[in-house]
Amino acid sequence: MQTVHSVAQVREYVRGWHNKGQTVGFVPTMGNLHDGHISLIREARARCDVVVVSIFVNPTQFGPNEDFDRYPRTLDADAAALVEAGTDLLFAPSVEEMYPLGQNQTWVDVDQLGDYLCGASREGHFRGVTTVVSKLLNIVQPDVAVFGEKDFQQLAILRRMCEELLFPVKIVGAATSRETDGLARSSRNGFLSDSERTLAPQLYAHLQQLKADIDAGERDYRALESRISQSLDTAGFSVDYLTIVSAKTLAPAGPQDTDLVAAVAAKLGSTRLIDNISLAVVRDR
């Protein structure tokens, strides 16, 4: 694996691969890698000849009271994991390389899809995500880019961005990677205390209960959301949102919707966790 830090170096490698007719897969990350990230790399490897991974903790997607400064930077350990996973190129730029003119005056923003779920409480977050991902796609120019379905809203927004801005890249969503107890793998899990880590799998367990209720015929989504949220609060979580939404629009689901997602964000102590589960509803004729 080669490690580079400049835009020019990445483009030189990718140009050489494309000139040889090789396809390029790309997995953008913020580092502090875990098995969930490795599963994305495996997906890219299965689809493409070579794989590029970026590690960049992007300051523009963190709010003023969020954890940018304490977000783990573990580049050496990450590089070792990427070598073992068969990565061909690691791009680890500085903030100055990604934002060469300093304070950004150019932004990429996707309307509406960012108004719900995490976007409702993290103002400017998705504008930071879409801007940095558009930069990375422009730098790497991959054939395929892989993102995790755990961040369902992010995946939906990035798909819409690439479709509307005509990016020549296929966006692939990879299934959420979970621990044996069901907890979705996340770099933020490392912030949990031992007692919080023991409780954390209840987040996914509550989503599974919600799915079971809908499969059993429950259609009062707002009442179901309230009941499951209250149960999580009682269990020790502080719920930001638990919402059943249209998988297409991310707006709260109504009786006409059949492809749904139940999405949740909740804090354990100071650690914010997210998860989701897909739901398919068969309407009576």
MARKOLMI-449678 format. One line per 3 residues: number of its first residue (from 1); for each residue y negated, z negated, x negated of N, C-alpha, C, O, CB. Coordinates in steps of 0.05 Angstrom, whole numbers, plus 5000, padded with zeros to 4 digits. Glycine has a CB too. Example, Ala and Ser with C-alpha at 12.3 -4.5 7.8 and 13.67 -1.06 7.14 Angstrom:
# residues 2
1> 5114,4844,4736,5090,4844,4754,5066,4844,4736,5066,4831,4715,5089,4819,4774; 5045,4858,4743,5021,4857,4727,4999,4843,4742,4977,4839,4732,5012,4886,4718;
***
This chain:
# residues 285
1> 5024,5000,4983,5000,5000,5000,4975,5000,4983,4973,4985,4963,5000,4976,5019; 4956,5016,4990,4930,5017,4977,4910,5001,4993,4911,5001,5018,4920,5046,4972; 4892,4987,4980,4871,4972,4993,4844,4984,4985,4838,4987,4961,4872,4942,4986;
4> 4827,4990,5005,4801,5002,4999,4780,4986,5015,4786,4973,5035,4800,5032,5006; 4755,4989,5007,4734,4974,5019,4710,4991,5028,4691,4981,5040,4724,4953,5000; 4712,5017,5023,4689,5034,5030,4698,5056,5050,4721,5065,5050,4678,5047,5005;
7> 4678,5065,5065,4683,5087,5084,4692,5112,5070,4710,5126,5079,4657,5093,5100; 4679,5118,5047,4686,5142,5032,4715,5143,5023,4728,5163,5024,4667,5145,5008; 4725,5120,5015,4753,5118,5005,4772,5123,5028,4792,5138,5025,4758,5091,4992;
10> 4767,5111,5051,4785,5115,5074,4786,5145,5082,4807,5156,5086,4775,5098,5099; 4763,5157,5083,4762,5185,5092,4776,5203,5072,4788,5223,5079,4732,5193,5095; 4775,5196,5046,4788,5212,5026,4819,5211,5030,4832,5231,5030,4781,5203,4998;
13> 4829,5187,5035,4858,5184,5039,4866,5199,5065,4886,5214,5064,4866,5155,5042; 4852,5195,5086,4860,5207,5112,4857,5237,5111,4874,5251,5122,4842,5196,5135; 4837,5247,5097,4834,5276,5095,4858,5288,5080,4869,5309,5088,4808,5283,5079;
16> 4867,5274,5059,4891,5284,5045,4916,5284,5062,4931,5304,5061,4895,5266,5020; 4920,5264,5078,4943,5263,5096,4942,5285,5117,4961,5299,5122,4945,5236,5109; 4918,5288,5129,4915,5309,5149,4919,5337,5138,4930,5355,5150,4888,5307,5163;
19> 4909,5341,5113,4913,5367,5100,4942,5373,5095,4950,5397,5094,4897,5368,5074; 4959,5353,5093,4988,5356,5090,5002,5358,5116,5027,5361,5117,4999,5333,5073; 4987,5357,5138,4999,5359,5165,5011,5333,5174,5027,5332,5194,5021,5379,5165;
22> 5004,5310,5161,5015,5284,5170,4997,5272,5191,4973,5275,5191,5017,5266,5145; 5010,5257,5209,4996,5243,5230,4989,5215,5221,5004,5203,5206,5012,5243,5257; 4967,5205,5231,4956,5179,5222,4954,5160,5245,4941,5166,5265,4928,5183,5208;
25> 4968,5137,5243,4965,5116,5262,4946,5094,5252,4944,5090,5228,4993,5103,5269; 4933,5081,5270,4912,5062,5262,4914,5036,5279,4918,5038,5304,4884,5074,5265; 4913,5013,5266,4913,4987,5279,4889,4972,5270,4889,4961,5247,4940,4972,5274;
28> 4868,4969,5286,4845,4953,5277,4850,4924,5283,4860,4917,5305,4819,4962,5292; 4844,4906,5265,4848,4877,5268,4824,4862,5256,4807,4873,5242,4874,4868,5255; 4824,4836,5262,4804,4818,5250,4818,4800,5229,4807,4780,5220,4790,4801,5270;
31> 4843,4807,5222,4857,4792,5202,4870,4767,5213,4874,4765,5237,4839,4784,5180; 4878,4748,5195,4893,4725,5202,4918,4734,5218,4923,4725,5240,4876,4704,5219; 4933,4752,5206,4954,4767,5219,4978,4749,5227,4985,4730,5212,4963,4790,5202;
34> 4990,4756,5249,5014,4742,5259,5033,4764,5269,5028,4787,5266,5008,4721,5282; 5056,4755,5280,5077,4774,5288,5067,4793,5310,5077,4815,5312,5101,4759,5298; 5047,4785,5326,5036,4803,5345,5023,4827,5333,5027,4850,5342,5016,4789,5363;
37> 5008,4822,5311,4996,4845,5297,5018,4863,5285,5016,4887,5285,4977,4834,5275; 5038,4850,5274,5059,4866,5261,5073,4884,5281,5081,4906,5275,5080,4847,5247; 5076,4874,5306,5088,4891,5327,5071,4916,5333,5082,4937,5339,5092,4875,5353;
40> 5045,4913,5330,5027,4936,5334,5031,4956,5311,5031,4981,5316,4997,4927,5336; 5034,4946,5287,5039,4963,5264,5065,4978,5267,5067,5002,5260,5038,4947,5238; 5086,4964,5277,5111,4978,5281,5109,5000,5302,5121,5021,5299,5133,4957,5290;
43> 5093,4995,5322,5089,5016,5343,5075,5040,5331,5082,5063,5336,5072,5005,5366; 5054,5035,5314,5040,5057,5301,5059,5072,5282,5059,5097,5281,5016,5047,5286; 5076,5058,5268,5095,5070,5249,5115,5087,5264,5123,5108,5254,5110,5048,5233;
46> 5123,5079,5288,5143,5094,5303,5131,5120,5313,5146,5139,5319,5153,5077,5327; 5105,5121,5315,5092,5145,5327,5080,5163,5306,5075,5187,5312,5071,5136,5346; 5075,5154,5282,5060,5169,5262,5073,5169,5235,5090,5152,5229,5031,5158,5260;
49> 5064,5187,5218,5075,5189,5191,5064,5167,5172,5078,5157,5156,5068,5216,5179; 5038,5161,5175,5026,5140,5159,5010,5121,5176,5002,5128,5199,5007,5153,5137; 5006,5097,5167,4992,5076,5182,4969,5064,5166,4973,5056,5143,5012,5054,5192;
52> 4946,5063,5179,4922,5050,5168,4917,5025,5184,4917,5026,5209,4897,5069,5167; 4911,5003,5171,4904,4978,5184,4876,4970,5173,4871,4970,5149,4925,4955,5180; 4859,4962,5191,4833,4951,5182,4832,4921,5188,4844,4911,5207,4809,4965,5197;
55> 4819,4907,5170,4813,4878,5173,4783,4875,5171,4772,4879,5150,4829,4861,5152; 4771,4867,5193,4742,4864,5193,4735,4844,5216,4740,4849,5239,4727,4891,5197; 4724,4821,5208,4714,4802,5228,4686,4811,5236,4667,4807,5221,4715,4772,5216;
58> 4685,4822,5260,4661,4836,5269,4641,4816,5281,4646,4804,5302,4668,4857,5289; 4618,4813,5268,4599,4792,5278,4586,4799,5305,4578,4781,5320,4577,4788,5258; 4585,4825,5312,4570,4832,5337,4586,4827,5362,4575,4830,5384,4563,4861,5336;
61> 4611,4819,5360,4626,4812,5385,4629,4782,5389,4642,4774,5408,4654,4825,5384; 4616,4766,5372,4616,4737,5376,4589,4729,5387,4568,4738,5378,4621,4723,5349; 4590,4711,5407,4565,4700,5418,4555,4678,5400,4568,4669,5381,4570,4689,5446;
64> 4531,4668,5406,4518,4647,5389,4533,4621,5388,4530,4606,5369,4490,4642,5399; 4549,4615,5408,4564,4589,5409,4594,4594,5405,4609,4576,5411,4559,4575,5435; 4601,4617,5394,4629,4623,5390,4638,4618,5361,4622,4609,5345,4635,4652,5399;
67> 4663,4625,5355,4675,4615,5330,4675,4635,5307,4694,4636,5292,4703,4607,5336; 4653,4651,5304,4652,4670,5282,4655,4657,5255,4671,4666,5238,4626,4686,5283; 4640,4635,5250,4640,4623,5224,4667,4610,5217,4674,4608,5194,4618,4602,5222;
70> 4681,4600,5237,4707,4586,5231,4730,4605,5236,4753,4596,5233,4709,4562,5248; 4725,4630,5243,4748,4648,5246,4762,4651,5219,4749,4657,5199,4739,4676,5257; 4788,4648,5218,4802,4647,5192,4800,4674,5177,4804,4695,5188,4832,4640,5196;
73> 4794,4672,5151,4794,4695,5133,4817,4691,5113,4816,4674,5096,4767,4699,5118; 4838,4707,5116,4863,4703,5100,4872,4729,5088,4895,4738,5092,4886,4690,5118; 4854,4742,5074,4859,4770,5065,4884,4772,5047,4899,4791,5051,4835,4780,5051;
76> 4887,4754,5029,4910,4756,5010,4937,4754,5025,4955,4770,5021,4908,4735,4988; 4939,4734,5043,4964,4731,5058,4967,4755,5077,4990,4764,5081,4963,4705,5074; 4946,4765,5089,4947,4788,5106,4957,4813,5092,4974,4828,5102,4920,4793,5119;
79> 4947,4817,5068,4955,4840,5052,4984,4839,5046,4998,4860,5046,4938,4842,5026; 4995,4815,5039,5023,4813,5034,5040,4819,5058,5060,4833,5056,5030,4784,5024; 5031,4810,5082,5045,4816,5107,5044,4846,5113,5064,4857,5123,5033,4800,5130;
82> 5022,4859,5107,5020,4888,5112,5038,4904,5094,5049,4924,5102,4991,4897,5109; 5041,4895,5069,5059,4909,5051,5088,4907,5062,5102,4927,5062,5058,4896,5022; 5095,4884,5071,5122,4880,5081,5126,4896,5107,5149,4905,5112,5127,4850,5088;
85> 5105,4900,5122,5107,4916,5147,5107,4946,5142,5110,4961,5161,5085,4908,5166; 5102,4954,5118,5103,4983,5111,5076,4997,5116,5076,5021,5121,5123,4996,5127; 5054,4982,5115,5028,4995,5118,5021,5012,5094,5028,5005,5072,5006,4973,5122;
88> 5009,5035,5099,5002,5053,5077,4974,5048,5066,4970,5051,5042,5003,5082,5087; 4955,5040,5083,4928,5036,5074,4915,5013,5088,4916,5012,5113,4911,5062,5078; 4903,4994,5074,4887,4973,5085,4858,4978,5080,4850,4982,5057,4896,4945,5073;
91> 4842,4978,5101,4813,4981,5099,4801,4954,5106,4803,4944,5128,4803,5004,5119; 4788,4942,5085,4777,4915,5088,4747,4917,5080,4740,4909,5058,4792,4894,5071; 4730,4926,5098,4702,4930,5092,4686,4904,5094,4694,4885,5107,4690,4951,5109;
94> 4663,4904,5081,4644,4882,5084,4627,4888,5109,4627,4910,5120,4626,4879,5059; 4612,4867,5117,4593,4871,5139,4572,4893,5131,4564,4909,5148,4578,4845,5146; 4564,4893,5106,4544,4912,5097,4555,4941,5098,4540,4960,5103,4534,4906,5069;
97> 4581,4944,5093,4593,4971,5095,4594,4981,5123,4590,5005,5128,4621,4970,5082; 4599,4963,5142,4602,4971,5170,4575,4973,5184,4571,4988,5203,4619,4951,5185; 4555,4957,5175,4528,4957,5186,4508,4962,5164,4493,4944,5156,4522,4931,5202;
100> 4508,4986,5152,4493,4991,5128,4463,4990,5131,4448,4986,5111,4500,5018,5117; 4453,4992,5155,4424,4991,5160,4415,4963,5169,4392,4960,5178,4415,5012,5179; 4433,4944,5168,4426,4917,5177,4429,4915,5207,4450,4924,5218,4398,4910,5169;
103> 4410,4903,5221,4411,4899,5249,4415,4926,5264,4399,4944,5261,4386,4886,5259; 4436,4927,5280,4442,4952,5294,4422,4958,5315,4413,4940,5330,4470,4951,5307; 4414,4984,5317,4397,4993,5339,4412,5013,5357,4402,5022,5377,4372,5006,5328;
106> 4436,5020,5349,4453,5039,5364,4478,5024,5373,4492,5012,5358,4460,5064,5347; 4482,5026,5400,4505,5011,5412,4521,5029,5430,4510,5048,5441,4494,4987,5427; 4546,5023,5432,4564,5037,5451,4571,5016,5473,4581,4995,5467,4590,5048,5438;
109> 4565,5023,5498,4570,5004,5520,4584,5019,5543,4576,5041,5550,4543,4992,5529; 4604,5006,5554,4618,5017,5577,4611,5001,5602,4616,4977,5603,4649,5017,5572; 4598,5014,5621,4589,5001,5645,4612,4992,5662,4634,5003,5660,4570,5019,5660;
112> 4607,4972,5679,4625,4963,5700,4650,4950,5691,4655,4926,5698,4633,4987,5717; 4667,4963,5675,4692,4950,5666,4686,4925,5650,4703,4907,5650,4708,4969,5649; 4663,4923,5638,4657,4899,5623,4643,4877,5639,4635,4857,5628,4639,4906,5600;
115> 4639,4882,5665,4625,4863,5682,4643,4840,5691,4634,4820,5701,4614,4877,5706; 4670,4844,5689,4688,4825,5700,4702,4809,5678,4697,4813,5654,4709,4839,5717; 4719,4790,5686,4737,4775,5668,4721,4764,5644,4701,4750,5648,4759,4793,5658;
118> 4729,4770,5620,4716,4759,5596,4687,4768,5595,4669,4753,5585,4730,4766,5571; 4681,4792,5604,4654,4802,5603,4634,4787,5619,4610,4786,5613,4653,4831,5612; 4644,4773,5640,4626,4758,5658,4615,4733,5644,4593,4724,5650,4640,4750,5683;
121> 4630,4722,5625,4621,4697,5611,4615,4701,5582,4605,4682,5569,4643,4676,5614; 4621,4725,5571,4616,4730,5542,4596,4753,5540,4604,4776,5533,4643,4736,5527; 4571,4748,5546,4551,4770,5547,4549,4783,5519,4546,4769,5499,4524,4758,5556;
124> 4551,4809,5519,4548,4825,5495,4574,4828,5479,4575,4843,5460,4528,4813,5478; 4595,4814,5487,4620,4814,5472,4632,4843,5471,4638,4853,5450,4641,4795,5484; 4635,4855,5494,4648,4881,5494,4630,4903,5483,4640,4923,5473,4656,4888,5523;
127> 4604,4900,5484,4586,4918,5471,4591,4917,5441,4591,4938,5427,4557,4912,5477; 4596,4894,5430,4603,4891,5402,4630,4904,5395,4633,4916,5375,4603,4862,5394; 4649,4900,5413,4676,4911,5409,4675,4941,5410,4685,4954,5391,4695,4900,5430;
130> 4663,4953,5430,4663,4982,5433,4647,4995,5410,4654,5017,5401,4652,4990,5460; 4626,4982,5402,4610,4993,5380,4626,4993,5354,4626,5014,5340,4584,4977,5376; 4639,4971,5347,4653,4970,5322,4678,4988,5323,4685,5000,5303,4661,4941,5315;
133> 4692,4989,5346,4715,5006,5347,4708,5035,5346,4722,5051,5333,4731,5000,5373; 4685,5043,5358,4676,5071,5355,4670,5077,5326,4675,5099,5317,4652,5076,5373; 4658,5058,5312,4653,5062,5283,4679,5066,5268,4682,5084,5252,4637,5038,5271;
136> 4699,5048,5273,4724,5049,5259,4739,5075,5265,4751,5087,5247,4741,5025,5266; 4739,5084,5291,4752,5109,5297,4738,5133,5284,4752,5152,5276,4753,5113,5328; 4712,5131,5282,4698,5153,5268,4703,5153,5238,4704,5174,5226,4668,5149,5273;
139> 4707,5129,5227,4713,5127,5198,4742,5137,5193,4746,5154,5175,4710,5098,5188; 4761,5126,5207,4789,5131,5201,4799,5158,5213,4815,5172,5201,4807,5109,5212; 4788,5165,5236,4796,5190,5249,4826,5193,5252,4838,5212,5243,4785,5215,5234;
142> 4838,5173,5265,4867,5173,5269,4876,5191,5291,4860,5199,5308,4877,5144,5274; 4902,5197,5291,4913,5211,5314,4921,5192,5336,4919,5199,5360,4938,5227,5305; 4929,5168,5329,4937,5147,5348,4925,5121,5339,4925,5114,5315,4969,5145,5349;
145> 4915,5105,5358,4906,5078,5353,4920,5059,5372,4922,5065,5396,4874,5076,5356; 4930,5037,5362,4946,5019,5377,4932,4992,5381,4921,4980,5362,4973,5014,5363; 4931,4983,5407,4919,4957,5414,4939,4942,5431,4956,4954,5444,4892,4962,5429;
148> 4936,4915,5431,4955,4899,5446,4947,4896,5475,4923,4895,5482,4956,4872,5433; 4966,4895,5493,4961,4891,5521,4952,4863,5528,4943,4858,5550,4986,4898,5537; 4955,4844,5509,4945,4817,5514,4916,4818,5521,4906,4803,5538,4950,4798,5490;
151> 4901,4834,5506,4872,4838,5512,4869,4861,5531,4859,4883,5524,4856,4843,5485; 4878,4857,5556,4880,4878,5575,4853,4891,5581,4850,4915,5583,4892,4868,5601; 4832,4875,5584,4806,4885,5590,4796,4902,5567,4785,4923,5571,4786,4862,5596;
154> 4799,4892,5543,4791,4907,5519,4805,4934,5518,4792,4955,5513,4797,4892,5494; 4831,4935,5524,4846,4960,5523,4836,4979,5544,4832,5003,5538,4876,4954,5528; 4830,4969,5568,4820,4987,5589,4793,4998,5582,4787,5022,5587,4818,4971,5616;
157> 4776,4982,5570,4749,4991,5563,4750,5012,5540,4736,5032,5541,4732,4967,5554; 4767,5007,5521,4770,5026,5498,4782,5052,5507,4774,5073,5497,4786,5013,5476; 4801,5051,5525,4812,5076,5536,4790,5092,5550,4788,5116,5546,4835,5071,5555;
160> 4774,5078,5566,4752,5092,5581,4732,5103,5561,4722,5126,5565,4739,5073,5601; 4725,5088,5541,4706,5097,5521,4715,5122,5508,4700,5142,5505,4701,5075,5500; 4740,5123,5499,4751,5146,5485,4753,5170,5503,4748,5193,5494,4778,5140,5473;
163> 4760,5166,5528,4761,5189,5547,4733,5200,5552,4730,5225,5552,4774,5180,5573; 4714,5183,5557,4687,5193,5564,4672,5204,5540,4656,5223,5543,4671,5170,5577; 4677,5193,5516,4662,5203,5493,4679,5224,5477,4671,5233,5456,4656,5180,5474;
166> 4702,5231,5489,4718,5254,5478,4727,5248,5449,4728,5266,5433,4702,5280,5478; 4735,5223,5444,4747,5217,5418,4774,5231,5416,4790,5228,5435,4750,5187,5414; 4780,5245,5394,4806,5259,5392,4828,5240,5382,4839,5244,5361,4803,5283,5373;
169> 4833,5219,5398,4853,5199,5390,4868,5190,5415,4857,5189,5437,4839,5175,5376; 4893,5185,5412,4910,5174,5433,4910,5144,5431,4918,5133,5411,4939,5186,5432; 4901,5130,5452,4901,5101,5453,4927,5091,5465,4934,5099,5487,4876,5090,5469;
172> 4941,5075,5450,4967,5065,5458,4965,5035,5462,4955,5020,5445,4989,5071,5437; 4975,5025,5485,4976,4997,5491,5004,4986,5485,5024,4997,5496,4969,4991,5520; 5006,4966,5468,5032,4955,5460,5036,4929,5476,5017,4913,5480,5034,4950,5430;
175> 5061,4924,5484,5067,4900,5500,5059,4875,5485,5061,4873,5461,5097,4900,5507; 5051,4854,5501,5043,4829,5489,5066,4816,5474,5088,4813,5485,5033,4810,5511; 5061,4808,5450,5081,4794,5434,5079,4764,5439,5057,4753,5439,5077,4800,5403;
178> 5102,4752,5445,5102,4724,5453,5120,4707,5435,5140,4716,5424,5111,4721,5482; 5113,4681,5434,5131,4662,5421,5155,4657,5439,5155,4666,5462,5116,4635,5416; 5175,4644,5429,5199,4639,5445,5194,4623,5470,5209,4625,5490,5220,4625,5428;
181> 5172,4607,5471,5166,4591,5494,5147,4606,5513,5137,4594,5533,5154,4565,5486; 5140,4631,5507,5124,4647,5525,5095,4650,5518,5081,4667,5528,5126,4636,5552; 5085,4633,5500,5057,4634,5492,5051,4661,5479,5064,4669,5460,5049,4611,5474;
184> 5030,4674,5488,5021,4699,5476,5011,4694,5447,4995,4676,5443,4999,4713,5492; 5021,4709,5428,5013,4705,5400,4983,4712,5397,4974,4732,5408,5030,4722,5381; 4969,4695,5383,4940,4699,5379,4932,4684,5354,4943,4662,5348,4924,4689,5403;
187> 4913,4694,5339,4902,4680,5316,4890,4653,5324,4891,4635,5308,4881,4697,5302; 4880,4651,5348,4868,4626,5356,4888,4604,5362,4881,4581,5365,4851,4631,5381; 4914,4611,5365,4934,4590,5369,4934,4570,5346,4942,4547,5350,4962,4603,5372;
190> 4926,4579,5322,4925,4561,5299,4904,4539,5302,4905,4519,5287,4919,4577,5275; 4886,4541,5321,4866,4520,5326,4877,4498,5343,4864,4477,5345,4841,4532,5338; 4900,4502,5356,4910,4482,5375,4922,4458,5360,4935,4461,5339,4932,4495,5393;
193> 4917,4435,5371,4930,4411,5361,4959,4411,5369,4967,4428,5385,4916,4385,5371; 4975,4393,5358,5004,4393,5365,5008,4388,5395,5024,4402,5407,5018,4370,5350; 4992,4370,5407,4995,4365,5436,4986,4389,5452,4998,4396,5473,4980,4340,5444;
196> 4965,4402,5443,4955,4426,5457,4974,4449,5455,4979,4464,5474,4927,4434,5446; 4987,4452,5432,5007,4473,5428,5031,4469,5447,5042,4488,5457,5016,4474,5399; 5038,4444,5451,5060,4438,5469,5053,4446,5498,5070,4455,5513,5067,4408,5468;
199> 5028,4442,5505,5019,4449,5532,5013,4478,5536,5016,4488,5559,4994,4433,5539; 5006,4493,5515,4996,4520,5517,5014,4539,5533,5004,4556,5547,4991,4531,5490; 5041,4538,5530,5058,4557,5545,5055,4555,5575,5064,4573,5589,5087,4552,5537;
202> 5043,4533,5585,5039,4531,5614,5021,4553,5625,5021,4560,5648,5028,4504,5621; 5005,4564,5607,4987,4586,5616,5003,4609,5626,4998,4619,5648,4968,4595,5593; 5022,4618,5611,5039,4641,5619,5058,4633,5642,5064,4649,5660,5056,4651,5595;
205> 5067,4607,5641,5085,4598,5663,5070,4599,5690,5083,4606,5710,5094,4570,5657; 5045,4593,5690,5029,4594,5715,5026,4623,5724,5027,4629,5748,5002,4581,5712; 5022,4642,5705,5021,4670,5713,5047,4679,5724,5047,4695,5744,5013,4687,5688;
208> 5069,4670,5713,5095,4677,5724,5099,4666,5752,5111,4680,5769,5118,4667,5706; 5089,4642,5757,5090,4631,5784,5073,4648,5804,5082,4653,5826,5081,4602,5784; 5050,4656,5795,5033,4673,5811,5047,4699,5818,5046,4708,5841,5006,4679,5797;
211> 5059,4711,5799,5074,4736,5804,5097,4731,5824,5101,4748,5842,5086,4747,5778; 5111,4709,5821,5133,4703,5839,5123,4700,5868,5136,4708,5887,5148,4678,5830; 5099,4687,5871,5087,4684,5897,5080,4711,5910,5085,4715,5934,5063,4666,5896;
214> 5069,4729,5894,5062,4755,5904,5087,4771,5911,5089,4785,5931,5045,4771,5884; 5107,4769,5893,5133,4783,5899,5146,4773,5924,5160,4787,5938,5152,4779,5875; 5140,4747,5931,5151,4735,5955,5135,4742,5980,5143,4734,6002,5153,4705,5952;
217> 5112,4756,5976,5097,4765,5999,5069,4754,6002,5055,4761,6021,5112,4759,6023; 5061,4736,5985,5034,4725,5986,5013,4747,5982,5015,4762,5963,5030,4703,5964; 4994,4749,6000,4973,4770,5998,4945,4758,6000,4925,4774,5998,4977,4790,6020;
220> 4942,4733,6003,4915,4720,6003,4909,4714,5973,4914,4692,5964,4914,4694,6021; 4899,4734,5959,4895,4732,5930,4875,4711,5923,4880,4696,5903,4886,4759,5919; 4854,4708,5938,4834,4688,5931,4845,4660,5933,4840,4642,5916,4809,4691,5948;
223> 4861,4655,5954,4873,4628,5957,4894,4623,5935,4896,4601,5925,4887,4626,5985; 4908,4644,5928,4928,4641,5907,4915,4635,5880,4924,4618,5865,4946,4667,5905; 4893,4650,5874,4878,4645,5850,4868,4616,5849,4871,4602,5828,4854,4664,5848;
226> 4858,4606,5871,4848,4579,5872,4870,4558,5867,4867,4539,5853,4834,4573,5899; 4893,4563,5880,4915,4544,5877,4926,4543,5849,4931,4521,5838,4938,4552,5896; 4929,4566,5836,4940,4567,5808,4919,4556,5789,4926,4541,5770,4947,4596,5800;
229> 4893,4562,5793,4872,4551,5776,4871,4520,5778,4869,4507,5757,4845,4562,5784; 4874,4509,5802,4873,4480,5805,4897,4468,5791,4895,4446,5779,4873,4473,5834; 4920,4481,5792,4944,4471,5778,4940,4471,5748,4948,4452,5735,4969,4488,5786;
232> 4928,4492,5737,4922,4492,5709,4902,4470,5701,4906,4457,5680,4911,4520,5701; 4882,4466,5717,4862,4445,5712,4876,4418,5711,4871,4401,5694,4840,4445,5733; 4894,4414,5730,4909,4389,5732,4927,4385,5707,4930,4362,5698,4926,4387,5757;
235> 4937,4407,5697,4955,4406,5674,4940,4400,5648,4952,4393,5628,4970,4432,5671; 4913,4403,5648,4898,4397,5624,4882,4420,5613,4869,4417,5592,4916,4387,5603; 4882,4443,5626,4866,4466,5618,4838,4465,5631,4835,4452,5651,4880,4492,5625;
238> 4820,4478,5618,4793,4483,5630,4791,4512,5636,4787,4528,5617,4770,4472,5612; 4794,4520,5661,4797,4549,5668,4770,4562,5669,4752,4553,5683,4811,4552,5695; 4767,4583,5654,4743,4601,5655,4746,4619,5679,4728,4620,5697,4739,4617,5629;
241> 4768,4633,5680,4774,4649,5704,4804,4653,5706,4819,4653,5686,4760,4677,5703; 4814,4656,5731,4840,4666,5736,4837,4684,5760,4832,4675,5783,4861,4642,5742; 4841,4710,5755,4834,4730,5775,4855,4752,5777,4866,4760,5757,4807,4743,5768;
244> 4860,4760,5802,4878,4782,5807,4860,4807,5811,4844,4807,5830,4897,4777,5832; 4863,4827,5794,4845,4849,5794,4860,4876,5797,4884,4877,5792,4827,4849,5769; 4845,4897,5804,4856,4924,5803,4860,4931,5774,4841,4928,5757,4837,4944,5817;
247> 4883,4942,5767,4888,4950,5739,4870,4973,5731,4865,4978,5707,4917,4958,5736; 4860,4988,5751,4843,5011,5745,4814,5004,5741,4801,5013,5722,4845,5032,5767; 4803,4987,5759,4774,4982,5758,4767,4954,5747,4744,4950,5739,4763,4984,5786;
250> 4787,4936,5746,4783,4908,5738,4767,4892,5758,4761,4869,5752,4770,4907,5711; 4760,4904,5780,4747,4889,5802,4768,4872,5817,4791,4879,5816,4732,4908,5821; 4759,4851,5830,4778,4834,5845,4795,4851,5864,4784,4868,5879,4763,4812,5860;
253> 4821,4847,5864,4839,4863,5879,4835,4859,5909,4830,4836,5918,4868,4858,5871; 4838,4880,5924,4837,4879,5953,4863,4890,5965,4882,4896,5950,4813,4895,5964; 4864,4891,5992,4889,4899,6005,4897,4928,5999,4921,4935,6003,4886,4895,6034;
256> 4879,4944,5991,4885,4972,5985,4897,4977,5957,4908,4998,5952,4860,4989,5988; 4895,4957,5940,4905,4960,5912,4935,4955,5910,4945,4937,5922,4889,4941,5893; 4948,4972,5894,4977,4968,5890,4984,4962,5861,5003,4947,5856,4991,4993,5898;
259> 4968,4972,5841,4973,4965,5813,4953,4944,5805,4929,4949,5803,4969,4991,5795; 4963,4920,5801,4946,4897,5797,4952,4884,5770,4973,4888,5758,4950,4876,5819; 4933,4868,5761,4936,4851,5737,4925,4823,5744,4903,4821,5754,4922,4863,5712;
262> 4941,4803,5738,4930,4776,5740,4922,4767,5712,4939,4767,5694,4952,4756,5752; 4897,4761,5708,4886,4755,5682,4875,4727,5682,4863,4718,5702,4864,4776,5673; 4878,4713,5659,4868,4685,5658,4855,4681,5630,4864,4691,5610,4891,4665,5662;
265> 4834,4665,5630,4823,4654,5606,4818,4624,5611,4806,4616,5631,4796,4668,5598; 4827,4607,5592,4825,4579,5596,4823,4565,5568,4834,4576,5549,4848,4567,5612; 4810,4543,5567,4808,4528,5542,4827,4504,5542,4831,4491,5562,4779,4518,5538;
268> 4839,4500,5519,4852,4475,5512,4836,4462,5490,4835,4472,5468,4882,4479,5504; 4823,4440,5496,4804,4430,5476,4782,4450,5472,4768,4458,5491,4818,4423,5450; 4777,4458,5447,4756,4478,5441,4767,4506,5438,4752,4524,5431,4741,4469,5416;
271> 4794,4509,5442,4806,4535,5437,4809,4551,5463,4821,4541,5482,4834,4532,5424; 4798,4575,5463,4799,4592,5487,4823,4611,5485,4825,4626,5465,4773,4608,5490; 4841,4610,5504,4864,4627,5505,4862,4646,5528,4851,4640,5549,4890,4609,5508;
274> 4873,4670,5525,4874,4690,5546,4903,4700,5549,4919,4699,5530,4855,4714,5541; 4909,4710,5573,4935,4722,5578,4933,4738,5604,4913,4736,5618,4958,4700,5580; 4953,4754,5609,4954,4769,5634,4982,4777,5641,5000,4775,5624,4936,4795,5632;
277> 4987,4786,5665,5013,4795,5674,5008,4818,5694,4991,4816,5711,5029,4772,5687; 5024,4839,5692,5021,4862,5710,5037,4857,5736,5057,4844,5736,5032,4888,5696; 5025,4867,5757,5037,4863,5784,5037,4890,5798,5018,4905,5797,5021,4842,5800;
280> 5059,4896,5812,5061,4920,5828,5066,4911,5857,5086,4897,5862,5083,4939,5818; 5049,4920,5875,5052,4912,5903,5059,4936,5920,5047,4957,5918,5025,4899,5914; 5080,4933,5935,5089,4955,5954,5078,4949,5981,5083,4928,5993,5121,4957,5955;
283> 5061,4967,5990,5048,4963,6016,5067,4971,6039,5083,4990,6037,5023,4979,6018; 5065,4956,6061,5081,4963,6085,5069,4988,6097,5045,4992,6098,5081,4940,6105; 5086,5006,6105,5077,5031,6118,5070,5025,6148,5061,5044,6162,5099,5053,6117;
***
